[in-house]
Amino acid sequence: MIDFFISQYKNTSVLQIWAEFIAFCFGILSVYFAKKENIWVYPTGLLSTVITVYLLYQAAYFGDMTMNVYYSIMSIYGWYRWIPNAQSPELKISRTTRREKHLGFVMFCATMIVTYFVYVFFDYTLEIPNYIDIFTSGIFFTAMWYMALKKIENWTLWIIGDCIAVPLFAYRGLGMLSLQYFIFSIMAIVAYLSWRTYLAKKI
């Protein structure tokens, strides 16, 4: 397995390897802070997603690239929502309402449509990995919105999306990102259990 990951970087520039490594580290930190409800989830996540936008652009994975542009914007929005002030009191962990579930499903479908047309715009030949990319983009888009609202369902979506992303990035030759999403999936499970315990104590 180690040889498999190393072989993917034989023809990769040192700059790109370092960029992927930095994105990897800050991505892990972001999920850690999210589990702890620490507002540092957003600055660390923002740095990770901005670097990932560059990496995915270089690799011509425009669907994922577009989603990471959205993650960057959503990180700024979530950062703002998590800061308590007189107009917006501190957010508490909660479950999605029926309205939020319906809106999340609309976001999921709309994101897949938009991502599909991003590929069309770039005149990219769609293959099976690209359709998987379109599907996971919908999942991650909705998960990011739920996280900004501190809804526990964000972790369910992250777990599903991360488990799909692990083999997808490995197939694409982005070994560190594949490993990152594997770690993400484990951390997301732990975070979900932690948030669920918090909600159980409130009942």
N, C-alpha and C positions, 0 to 999 in steps of 0.2 A: 504493500500500500504506500509506503514511504517513497519507493522508487517511482510509483505512479504519479505522485504529486510533484516530485523533483523534476521528472522528465518533462512536465508541462511548462517549466520555466527555463528550459535550455536556450530558447531563442528569444527570451524576454529581456527587455532593457532593465538595467539596475533601477532607473527612475520608476518604472512601472511596478517593479517588485516592492520597492519601498513604499510607494503610494498604496498598493494593495495591503501591505502590512500595517500601515498607519490606519487605514480604513477599518481593517480587521480589529485592531486594538480598541479604537474608539467606538466601534459598533458594539463590542462586548461590554465596554463600560456603560454605554447607553442603556442596554437591556438591564444591566445590574442596577443602575440608578432608577429605572422604571419600576423594577420590583420593589425598591425601597421607597417609592413615591417621592424621590428626590428630584428637584427641578433640574439638576445637572443632566438628566436624561436628554434634555433638548440641545444644549450647546455641544455635548459630546456626539449626539446623534447627527446634528447638523454638519459637523466637520466630517463625519464618516460618509454621509450621503453626498456631500459636495465632491469628495474625492471619488466616490463610486460612480457619480455621473461621468466624470472624466474617463474612468476605466471602461465603463460600458460604452461610451461614445467611441473610444479607440477600438473596442471589440465589435462595434456595429450592432449592438443589441439595443435597438432604439426603444423598444417597449419598456424594458427594465430601466433604461436611461430616463425616459419620460417619467416613470414612477418615482425615481429617485429625485428628480427635479421637484415633483409634488411633495415627497417626504421632506425636502429641504424647506419648502414653503410651509408645510404643515408643522414642522418643528418650531418655526417662528410663531405660528398660531397657537400651538400647544403651550409653548413657553409663556405666551401672554395669558392663556387661560389658567395656567397653574399658579400665576402670581396673584395672591389675594389682595384685594383693595376694596375701597368703600362701595364701588359700583358692582364689583364681582367678588363675593365672598369665597373663601377657600373651598375648592372642589373636594368632595368626598367620594370614595369608592362606592359604586352602585351598580345595579343591573340595568340593562336597557329596557325602556318602555316599549309598548307595542308600536308606537309611532316611530321610535328610533330604530326598531327592527325593520320596519317597512322602508324607512328612509335608507338604512344600510343596504338593503337588498337593491334598491333603486341605484345607489352609488356603485354597488358591485357590478350591475349590468351595464350602467353608463360607462364605467371605467373600461370594461372589456371592449365596448364599442369604440371608445376614443383611442384605446391602445391599438386596436386593429387598424384604424385609419391613420395612426402614426406610422405604422409599417407601410401602408399604402402610399402615404405621402413621400416616404423615403424610397419608394419603388423597390421594396425589399421582397425577395421571394420567400413566401411563408412555408416553413416546414414544421414538423411536429413540435420541436422545441419552442418555436415561436408561438404556437397555439397554447402550449403550456405556460409560456411567459405571459400571454394575454390573460389566461385564467388566474394565475397567481397575482398579477397586477391588480385585478379586481378584489382579490382577498386582502392584499396588503393595503390598498387604498382605504377600504372600509375599516380595517384594523387600526390604521393610523388615526382616523377620525374618532373611533371609539376610545382610543387611548387619550386623545386630547380632552375627552369628556370624562375620563377615569371610569369607563365602563368595563366590568370584568370580562365581558365577551371579547374584548380586544385580544386577550391572551389565547382564547380558543382559535381565533382566526390566525394569529401568529403561528401557533403550533401547526395548524394545517398547512399554511403557506411555507413555513420553514422546512417541513418534512418533504415537501415537493421540491423546494429550491436546492436541497443538498445534492441529489443526483443530477439536477439540471445544470448547476454550476460546475460540477465535476466533469460532466460531459463536454461542457464548453471550454474546459482547460483552465478554469479559474479556481485552482485548488484551494487557495487561502479563503476565498469567499465561500466555497463549498464547506470547508471546515468551520468557518464562522457561522453559517446557517445551521450546522449540526449542533454547535454549542448554543446557538440561539434557541433551538427547539427544546433542549434540555432546560435552559434557563426559563423559557416561557412556561414550561410545565410547572417548575418550582414556583414561579411568580403567580401562576393561576391558583395553585394550592394555597399560597400565602394570602392572596386577596380573598379567596373563598373563606378561609379561616376568619379573616377580618369581618366579612359580611355575616358569618354565622354568629359571631360574638355580638353583633348589633341586634340580632333577633331576640 
